[in-house]
Amino acid sequence: MLIAGSLMTAGGVLVPRLLYRAAPYSGAAMEPTYTKGDLLLFRKDAADVRRGDVVLVMVGPMDGGEGPGGPVVERVVAVGGDTIAYEPGASRLTLGGRPLDEPYVKDGDSTAGAAGPFSVTVPQGARLPAR
């Protein structure tokens, strides 16, 4: 009984740590879905990432070497084979040439952070690195 209890306790502690990662949310870009101070739980296996999923990605130093970089919470808008694009003045991003429906975006403005025009095709089989 002692051995079985110990194994169950160890498994209950180790398995979640091996499969999941917790990260505090410190931004404002995903309000009202998440607010500053929320603790988010992420699955480490990124094999089944779909459009609309919230993911934790690691970024390098920000602004040309200034800033620490580190984990950033993002929402997936395109997966392998998808083309995502933006033209200045457009009210929304496009996915495969059609306006992207993002009902979770606060005030409906999904282009607020767009730096300029772009069109990117996500390579087939592309995966987020597990973190």
Helices and strands as residue ranges (DSSP letters): H 2-19, E 20-24, E 39-43, E 54-59, E 70-75, E 83-86, E 94-95, E 98-99, G 106-108, E 118-121
